[in-house]
Amino acid sequence: MDDAPKDQAGLPRELRFLKTLVTILTVVMIAGVITITALLVIRLNDTGTAPVITVAPGDFDLPDGVGVTGFQLAGQHVIVIGDDGMVRVFDAESGAQVQELALPEG
């Protein structure tokens, strides 16, 4: 009754090809999930090499009456902009003032 050519397994050739494609897709998807899981485990268990430096504007000695309008961590230095128009650069570890610059008027 069925005129479709059959292979040795008794399935039509087109169905056998489709079955092979589904099997290959399944294997590739399983390999992908295993790879992504392994990469996540490796990445999340990485301790990192750079130390985390935590600083706050109150950690640095500013003149009395000067408020902080800007604060930035730049490598091993902390830049604090005061409301008096001065930019002060501090060492992040010791808290010592390294440089003081006046902002241009304007």
C-alpha positions as CSV (number, residue, x, y, z in Angstrom):
1,M,0.0,0.0,0.0
2,D,2.7,2.5,1.0
3,D,4.9,3.3,-2.0
4,A,7.6,5.2,-0.1
5,P,11.1,3.6,-0.3
6,K,12.1,1.9,3.0
7,D,15.5,1.3,4.5
8,Q,16.6,-1.8,6.5
9,A,14.9,-0.6,9.7
10,G,11.5,-0.6,8.0
11,L,11.0,3.2,8.2
12,P,10.5,5.4,5.2
13,R,13.8,7.2,4.1
14,E,12.4,10.7,5.0
15,L,11.3,9.6,8.5
16,R,14.7,8.0,9.1
17,F,16.4,11.3,8.1
18,L,14.2,13.3,10.4
19,K,14.9,10.9,13.2
20,T,18.6,11.4,12.7
21,L,18.3,15.2,12.7
22,V,16.3,15.1,15.9
23,T,18.9,12.9,17.6
24,I,21.8,15.2,16.5
25,L,19.9,18.2,17.7
26,T,19.3,16.5,21.1
27,V,23.0,15.7,21.5
28,V,24.0,19.3,20.6
29,M,21.5,20.8,23.0
30,I,22.7,18.5,25.9
31,A,26.4,19.4,25.1
32,G,25.4,23.1,25.1
33,V,23.7,22.9,28.5
34,I,26.7,21.1,30.0
35,T,29.1,23.7,28.5
36,I,27.1,26.6,29.8
37,T,26.8,25.1,33.3
38,A,30.5,24.4,33.4
39,L,31.3,27.9,32.4
40,L,29.0,29.4,35.0
41,V,30.5,27.2,37.7
42,I,34.0,28.2,36.7
43,R,33.2,31.9,36.4
44,L,31.2,32.1,39.7
45,N,33.9,30.3,41.7
46,D,36.6,32.7,40.5
47,T,37.9,34.6,43.5
48,G,39.4,37.4,41.3
49,T,42.8,39.0,41.7
50,A,42.0,42.7,42.4
51,P,41.2,43.6,46.0
52,V,38.0,45.5,46.6
53,I,38.6,48.9,48.1
54,T,35.7,50.4,50.0
55,V,35.8,54.1,50.7
56,A,33.3,56.8,51.7
57,P,33.5,60.6,51.6
58,G,33.6,60.7,55.4
59,D,36.9,58.7,55.5
60,F,38.9,61.8,54.3
61,D,39.8,64.9,56.3
62,L,38.2,68.0,54.7
63,P,38.4,71.5,56.1
64,D,35.7,72.4,58.6
65,G,32.5,73.6,56.9
66,V,33.3,72.1,53.5
67,G,30.8,69.7,52.0
68,V,31.2,67.1,49.4
69,T,29.6,67.7,46.0
70,G,31.5,65.0,44.1
71,F,33.3,61.8,44.9
72,Q,35.2,59.4,42.6
73,L,37.4,56.4,43.1
74,A,40.2,56.4,40.4
75,G,42.5,53.5,40.8
76,Q,44.5,53.9,44.0
77,H,43.3,57.5,44.4
78,V,40.1,59.1,45.6
79,I,39.0,62.4,44.1
80,V,36.7,64.6,46.3
81,I,35.2,67.8,45.0
82,G,34.2,70.2,47.8
83,D,31.5,72.8,47.7
84,D,34.3,75.4,48.1
85,G,35.4,74.8,44.5
86,M,38.5,72.7,45.4
87,V,39.3,69.3,44.0
88,R,41.2,67.2,46.5
89,V,43.0,64.0,45.6
90,F,43.6,61.5,48.4
91,D,45.4,58.2,48.5
92,A,42.8,55.4,48.8
93,E,44.7,53.2,51.3
94,S,46.2,55.8,53.7
95,G,43.7,58.6,53.3
96,A,46.5,61.1,53.0
97,Q,45.9,64.1,50.7
98,V,48.1,63.9,47.6
99,Q,47.1,67.0,45.7
100,E,44.7,70.0,45.8
101,L,43.4,71.9,42.8
102,A,41.2,74.9,42.4
103,L,38.3,74.5,39.9
104,P,38.2,77.3,37.3
105,E,35.5,79.9,37.7
106,G,32.8,79.8,35.2
